[in-house]
């Protein structure tokens, strides 16, 4: 049977109290609607249709080419939303309806739901769950045979119905032609004055079959994210899933509870992630690395066998065997080639450091090209900005830059060139030359005695 999935993603989500559409709020760095999209695609559907409304363009952009978007305007409820998708769903045997705010659903659960529908011959099969606290969810009312009789939204439920602990997950698979025929007969006879998809009573008559319900094995899967509290709870579940996945892939997480790994991160086996580490965006970490504690790495690529201490790395690339010590900031465009080392308290921006080169401590290198086997002394700075434009610095293979050196760009230090400590260099240094650019030292003998008197005559402190 050919199946189309309809993702309901039109709502504003007023309880979020946000300008961002509810379905675009991120979980582990990924919009929650993307989790739903991946789950339905993983279940093997033939087409995905997303019903969008509030800030439709932004939601459609997040979905990209992976879903066909239709606009619901005005937004008159879930039943009306599915009706908006009828043209895109025409010709399909089954319709899988999934809310865009249920990011914890898995492809396996949806595949099981589709399989149950195929075997049962029912007009519809709903995903349900039995929970301790059903507040906020529609209640599932079954008949004596155990089939779903109706769904009662909480606002319309009486005392007996509110006591029911089986809830509607908002997920169901329907016989396609029967669904759209039944939707033409639903009304807005409820307190919200909306057209509920879950007024399922016409379906058996339209399809000549019953409505079944399947319980979710994991109640977390049906969690709807309607406010920031639920968002945080869903984030915790996603983070646990991500942590378990990477540990099963051979990655050691010393303390999973304090380690943040984004949904789009990749990590190689035998890597150790220390506590309080953040790996976010499209970051890739190679094999046999040690990261952290307290490292923050965003949208970067880390090679094999690297060591990264509590530093911040953004949009940068590290080769194999690179060491980045504590309290460094690698800003966008930084490349550390194989075996390079950055010690501590250094900032690099748009800079390439060649193989085996060292930036041991307390340096700023911006818009620089550093060759192989270069040593950068403590406190060395590339003076790259003249108030209007940034200028490049080039330090060729084997060069040695002494401590507390200013390299006023644009400038080049040639191959095996040396720059003496304390120099301010504003002209190119030829290969194998020593550049000294500082005032000569002058020692004034006896100055202290003349100024302060003999030893022991110093005035008291304070």
C-alpha positions as MATLAB code, in Angstrom:
seq = 'XXXXXXXXXXXXXXXXXXXXXXXXXXXXXXXXXXXXXXXXXXXXXXXXXXXXXXXXXXXXXXXXXXXXXXXXXXXXXXXXXXXXXXXXXXXXXXXXXXXXXXXXXXXXXXXXXXXXXXXXXXXXXXXXXXXXXXXXXXXXXXXXXXXXXXXXXXXXXXXXXXXXXXXXXXXXXXXXXXXXXXXXXXXXXXXXXXXXXXXXXXXXXXXXXXXXXXXXXXXXXXXXXXXXXXXXXXXXXXXXXXXXXXXXXXXXXXXXXXXXXXXXXXXXXXXXXXXXXXXXXXXXXXXXXXXXXXXXXXXXXXXXXXXXXXXXXXXXXXXXXXXXXXXXXXXXXXXXXXXXXXXXXXXXXXXXXXXXXXXXXXXXXXXXXXXXXXXXXXXXXXXXXXXXXXXXXXXXXXXXXXXXXXXXXXXXXXXXXXXXXXXXXXXXXXXXXXXXXXXXXXXXXXXXXXXXXXXXXXXXXX';
ca = [
       0.000    0.000    0.000;
       1.230    3.474   -0.876;
       1.406    5.723    2.148;
       1.597    9.490    2.511;
       2.616   11.089    5.798;
       1.004   14.378    6.816;
       2.947   16.398    9.394;
       0.853   18.992   11.224;
       3.136   22.008   11.585;
       0.880   25.046   11.212;
       0.394   26.130   14.826;
       1.981   29.138   16.481;
       2.482   27.529   19.876;
       1.348   30.416   22.068;
       2.382   28.632   25.269;
       5.990   28.827   24.121;
       5.743   32.629   24.444;
       8.113   32.992   21.534;
       8.374   34.658   18.141;
       9.784   31.385   16.810;
       7.206   28.871   15.524;
       6.801   26.037   17.990;
       7.985   23.307   15.622;
      11.241   25.181   14.973;
      12.378   25.233   18.584;
      15.593   23.208   18.667;
      16.373   19.975   20.462;
      20.096   19.205   20.563;
      20.582   21.851   17.901;
      17.987   20.540   15.435;
      14.438   21.910   14.918;
      11.952   19.535   16.509;
       9.999   19.158   13.267;
      13.121   17.673   11.655;
      12.979   14.789   14.140;
       9.391   14.134   13.095;
      10.350   14.293    9.430;
      13.163   11.791    9.898;
      10.909    9.428   11.844;
       8.219    9.306    9.139;
      10.787    8.901    6.381;
      12.451    6.130    8.346;
       9.104    4.369    8.632;
       9.077    3.929    4.863;
       6.356    6.301    3.667;
       6.201    7.187   -0.015;
       5.591   10.931    0.357;
       5.750   13.511    3.124;
       3.377   16.483    3.198;
       3.748   19.200    5.831;
       0.828   21.459    6.675;
       2.292   24.858    7.560;
       0.665   28.097    8.649;
       2.263   30.374   11.220;
       5.455   31.757    9.632;
       4.978   29.215    6.872;
       8.089   30.265    4.943;
      10.409   29.658    7.902;
       8.945   26.236    8.599;
       9.102   25.281    4.919;
      12.745   26.380    4.791;
      13.578   24.141    7.767;
      11.957   21.167    6.023;
      13.682   21.866    2.723;
      13.056   19.536   -0.191;
      12.267   16.600    2.094;
       8.579   17.509    2.364;
       5.897   19.071    0.202;
       4.367   22.006    2.070;
       0.750   23.165    1.945;
      -0.538   26.231    3.786;
      -3.410   26.129    6.283;
      -4.953   29.584    6.446;
      -6.883   30.241    8.609;
      -5.951   27.558   11.155;
      -9.217   25.891   12.144;
      -7.989   22.758   13.881;
      -6.376   19.417   13.121;
      -9.223   18.130   10.979;
      -9.096   21.211    8.800;
      -5.289   20.900    8.592;
      -5.512   17.386    7.162;
      -8.157   18.552    4.695;
      -5.642   21.111    3.415;
      -3.351   18.212    2.449;
      -6.003   16.328    0.463;
      -4.728   17.333   -2.971;
      -1.172   16.205   -2.187;
      -2.485   12.977   -0.625;
      -4.708   12.047   -3.562;
      -4.053    8.586   -4.959;
      -2.436    7.193   -1.802;
      -3.962    4.217   -0.013;
      -3.074    5.314    3.504;
      -2.493    8.558    5.372;
      -0.166    8.670    8.374;
      -0.901   11.782   10.449;
       1.797   12.991   12.841;
       1.951   16.250   14.846;
       5.027   18.340   14.233;
       5.559   18.815   17.976;
       6.192   15.130   18.836;
       9.955   14.953   18.240;
      10.529   11.828   20.338;
       8.635    9.505   17.998;
      10.826    6.847   16.435;
      10.721    5.345   12.976;
      10.305    1.912   14.549;
       7.114    2.870   16.356;
       5.609    4.406   13.229;
       6.567    1.366   11.156;
       4.836   -0.874   13.712;
       1.739    1.316   13.523;
       1.651    1.004    9.742;
       2.130   -2.746    9.980;
      -0.725   -3.089   12.491;
      -3.001   -1.095   10.215;
      -2.152   -3.322    7.248;
      -2.873   -6.493    9.243;
      -6.011   -5.307   11.031;
      -8.079   -4.039    8.130;
      -9.338   -1.229   10.389;
     -10.342    2.105    8.972;
      -7.832    3.730   11.307;
      -5.292    2.734   13.933;
      -4.321    5.286   16.567;
      -1.163    5.453   18.648;
      -2.039    5.731   22.328;
      -0.273    5.545   25.677;
      -1.232    4.937   29.280;
       0.346    7.600   31.489;
       0.260    8.518   35.153;
      -0.747   12.117   34.465;
      -2.955   12.548   31.388;
      -3.484   16.281   31.934;
      -3.586   18.200   28.679;
      -4.178   15.208   26.411;
      -7.263   13.887   24.679;
      -8.652   10.754   26.366;
      -9.166    7.498   24.478;
     -12.606    6.004   25.122;
     -12.923    2.359   24.087;
     -15.995    0.173   23.627;
     -16.625   -3.222   25.201;
     -14.691   -4.931   22.390;
     -11.626   -2.798   23.051;
     -11.950   -0.752   19.880;
     -11.628    3.025   19.987;
     -15.059    4.557   20.309;
     -14.071    8.216   20.446;
     -11.418   10.712   21.485;
     -12.465   13.363   23.998;
     -10.318   16.483   24.220;
      -9.632   17.596   27.779;
     -11.625   20.802   27.391;
     -14.705   18.751   26.458;
     -14.214   15.863   28.909;
     -16.496   15.141   31.848;
     -15.311   13.823   35.233;
     -15.435   10.135   34.185;
     -13.608   10.824   30.946;
     -10.950   12.890   32.717;
     -10.236    9.882   34.939;
      -9.177    7.816   31.905;
      -5.383    7.457   31.751;
      -5.117    6.266   28.158;
      -4.313    9.259   26.001;
      -4.307   10.053   22.325;
      -0.790   10.573   20.999;
      -2.098   12.565   18.055;
      -0.618    9.977   15.687;
      -2.713    7.702   13.496;
      -2.781    5.887   10.187;
      -6.006    6.080    8.199;
      -7.506    4.526    5.128;
      -6.957    7.467    2.778;
     -10.232    7.692    0.829;
     -12.225    6.967    3.999;
     -10.410    9.669    5.932;
     -11.121   12.471    3.497;
     -14.718   11.354    3.041;
     -15.208   11.404    6.815;
     -13.551   14.791    7.242;
     -16.189   16.362    5.040;
     -18.712   15.468    7.714;
     -16.972   16.700   10.867;
     -18.233   19.772   12.704;
     -16.794   22.339   15.089;
     -19.181   21.384   17.893;
     -16.679   21.794   20.732;
     -15.499   24.471   23.131;
     -12.585   25.456   20.919;
     -14.852   25.858   17.892;
     -12.342   23.890   15.824;
     -12.538   20.918   13.479;
     -10.937   18.032   15.363;
      -9.331   15.259   13.371;
      -9.999   12.997   16.326;
     -13.773   13.062   15.908;
     -13.301    9.577   14.457;
     -16.859    8.331   14.777;
     -17.719    8.850   11.089;
     -14.755    6.765    9.966;
     -16.158    3.283   10.558;
     -19.287    4.207    8.666;
     -17.299    5.653    5.793;
     -14.926    2.711    5.515;
     -17.013   -0.134    6.803;
     -14.382   -0.912    9.435;
     -13.436   -0.273   13.034;
     -10.965    2.101   14.665;
      -8.122    0.409   16.507;
      -5.626    1.688   19.031;
      -2.027    0.612   19.602;
      -0.190    1.513   22.792;
       3.288    3.033   22.533;
       5.925    0.879   24.209;
       7.740    3.974   25.487;
       5.457    6.759   26.774;
       8.244    9.285   26.145;
       7.660    8.905   22.421;
       4.238   10.510   22.504;
       5.324   13.571   24.486;
       3.929   16.705   22.884;
       6.073   19.806   23.276;
       3.778   22.732   24.039;
       5.840   24.915   26.376;
       9.387   25.462   27.579;
       9.013   22.933   30.381;
       8.122   20.173   27.931;
      10.888   21.390   25.626;
      13.459   20.897   28.387;
      12.047   17.452   29.192;
      12.230   16.432   25.536;
      15.768   17.818   25.296;
      16.801   15.578   28.190;
      15.382   12.510   26.429;
      17.106   13.381   23.148;
      20.419   13.951   24.913;
      20.181   10.569   26.639;
      19.455    8.874   23.314;
      22.408   10.589   21.650;
      24.742    9.680   24.511;
      23.680    6.029   24.449;
      24.132    5.896   20.679;
      27.733    7.113   20.796;
      28.689    4.961   23.767;
      27.433    1.946   21.824;
      29.624    3.088   18.924;
      32.757    2.869   21.068;
      32.959    6.404   22.456;
      33.651    6.918   26.168;
      31.557    9.587   27.868;
      33.052   10.042   31.316;
      29.871   11.736   32.575;
      27.002   11.546   30.065;
      24.770   13.735   32.241;
      27.076   16.749   31.894;
      28.125   16.187   28.282;
      26.256   17.928   25.465;
      26.431   16.306   22.031;
      24.367   17.809   19.228;
      22.182   15.737   16.958;
      24.400   16.338   13.914;
      27.738   15.578   15.600;
      29.869   12.573   14.573;
      32.483   10.928   16.830;
      35.022    8.208   16.072;
      35.616    5.138   18.269;
      38.037    5.140   21.206;
      37.544    8.852   21.714;
      37.075   10.009   25.314;
      34.765   12.925   26.054;
      35.353   14.479   29.463;
      32.616   16.161   31.555;
      31.180   19.613   30.802;
      32.072   19.349   27.123;
      29.879   20.787   24.344;
      30.022   19.331   20.824;
      27.529   21.190   18.658;
      26.528   21.866   15.083;
      28.050   19.795   12.303;
      31.122   18.888   14.309;
      33.143   15.783   13.462;
      35.583   14.312   15.993;
      37.966   11.600   14.814;
      39.211    8.411   16.448;
      41.227    8.123   19.657;
      40.851   11.740   20.720;
      40.547   13.175   24.212;
      38.218   16.150   24.438;
      37.709   18.279   27.537;
      36.861   18.666   30.291;
      35.009   21.863   29.531;
      35.757   22.044   25.806;
      33.302   23.820   23.498;
      33.488   22.816   19.832;
      31.078   24.209   17.232;
      30.839   23.333   13.520;
      34.422   22.066   13.436;
      36.375   19.031   12.279;
      38.827   17.366   14.659;
      41.252   14.789   13.250;
      42.373   11.483   14.756;
      44.438   11.350   17.928;
      43.848   14.953   18.960;
      43.822   16.368   22.476;
      41.639   19.386   23.214;
      41.492   20.946   26.666;
      38.934   23.441   27.991;
      39.037   25.693   24.933;
      36.494   27.157   22.503;
      36.756   26.058   18.857;
      34.463   27.525   16.195;
      34.277   26.637   12.497;
      37.851   25.392   12.502;
      39.728   22.298   11.362;
      42.345   20.285   13.236;
      44.492   17.682   11.496;
      45.701   14.458   13.107;
      47.688   14.490   16.339;
      46.961   18.130   17.134;
      47.091   19.423   20.704;
      45.042   22.384   21.915;
      45.645   23.126   25.566;
      43.464   24.999   28.031;
      41.846   28.414   27.600;
      42.369   28.988   23.895;
      39.925   30.420   21.380;
      40.083   29.140   17.808;
      37.807   31.404   15.811;
      36.299   30.709   12.374;
      38.708   29.878    9.583;
      41.469   28.464   11.772;
      43.330   25.380   10.497;
      45.847   23.463   12.604;
      47.664   20.943   10.432;
      48.985   17.563   11.578;
      51.004   17.688   14.780;
      50.515   21.399   15.419;
      50.233   22.560   19.008;
      48.489   25.497   20.649;
      49.367   25.742   24.327;
      47.207   28.066   26.406;
      45.680   31.541   26.411;
      46.008   31.995   22.648;
      43.504   33.337   20.138;
      43.634   32.387   16.464;
      41.353   33.680   13.727;
      41.403   32.813   10.020;
      44.892   31.403   10.484;
      46.608   28.297    9.155;
      49.285   26.719   11.360;
      51.524   24.282    9.494;
      52.542   20.750   10.496;
      54.518   20.558   13.718;
      54.349   24.281   14.401;
      53.840   25.564   17.940;
      51.927   28.482   19.423;
      52.709   27.743   23.057;
      51.034   30.589   24.942;
      49.576   34.094   25.143;
      49.486   34.926   21.422;
      47.034   36.479   18.998;
      47.322   35.297   15.397;
      44.818   36.687   12.916;
      44.756   36.358    9.114;
      48.083   34.542    9.214;
      49.726   31.774    7.203;
      52.278   29.891    9.305;
      54.499   27.282    7.728;
      55.949   23.987    8.920;
      58.033   23.728   12.093;
      57.531   27.333   13.202;
      57.832   28.448   16.833;
      55.733   31.396   17.995;
      57.025   32.873   21.257;
      54.880   33.957   24.172;
      53.008   37.195   23.621;
      53.553   37.342   19.857;
      50.848   39.277   18.022;
      49.936   39.755   14.380;
      48.856   43.385   14.048;
      46.381   42.735   11.262;
      43.877   45.613   11.419;
      44.623   49.205   10.437;
      41.200   50.571   11.317;
      39.802   49.980    7.848;
      40.948   46.593    6.571;
      42.528   43.337    7.707;
      45.983   42.472    6.357;
      47.799   39.110    6.109;
      50.926   37.884    7.854;
      53.076   35.120    6.373;
      55.602   33.161    8.446;
      57.497   30.622    6.361;
      58.836   27.163    7.276;
      61.267   26.897   10.168;
      60.944   30.509   11.305;
      61.371   31.468   14.949;
      59.370   34.324   16.465;
      60.632   35.518   19.839;
      58.525   36.545   22.805;
      56.510   39.759   22.843;
      56.856   40.405   19.108;
      54.479   42.573   17.073;
      54.213   41.647   13.391;
      52.616   44.650   11.676;
      50.787   43.305    8.635;
      51.126   43.009    5.748;
      54.469   41.392    6.458;
      56.408   38.193    5.709;
      59.027   36.406    7.790;
      61.096   34.312    5.378;
      62.114   30.682    5.659;
      64.194   30.028    8.817;
      64.043   33.725    9.636;
      64.451   34.775   13.275;
      62.756   37.682   15.015;
      64.305   38.832   18.279;
      62.158   39.114   21.375;
      60.464   42.453   21.940;
      60.657   43.518   18.286;
      58.019   45.358   16.319;
      58.401   44.196   12.708;
      56.889   46.289    9.920;
      59.121   45.228    6.992;
      59.639   41.775    5.496;
      62.332   39.614    7.107;
      64.515   37.812    4.515;
      65.082   34.050    4.761;
      67.622   33.036    7.422;
      67.961   36.633    8.633;
      67.716   37.869   12.215;
      65.433   40.862   12.636;
      65.847   43.105   15.673;
      63.560   46.116   16.018;
      63.801   47.515   19.543;
      65.545   50.335   21.414;
      68.987   49.649   22.810;
      69.186   48.959   26.529;
      70.872   51.580   28.686;
      72.013   50.814   32.252;
      72.377   53.870   34.522;
      74.834   52.836   37.210;
      74.064   54.059   40.748;
      70.675   55.489   39.778;
      68.800   53.739   42.624;
      71.228   54.975   45.313;
      71.000   58.508   43.988;
      67.225   58.303   43.776;
      66.376   56.468   46.993;
      69.497   56.661   49.095;
      71.589   53.807   50.534;
      70.062   50.389   51.114;
      67.933   50.328   54.266;
      66.909   53.988   53.949;
      63.809   53.281   51.856;
      60.685   55.032   53.162;
      58.152   52.778   54.887;
      55.395   51.326   52.707;
      52.004   53.013   52.783;
];
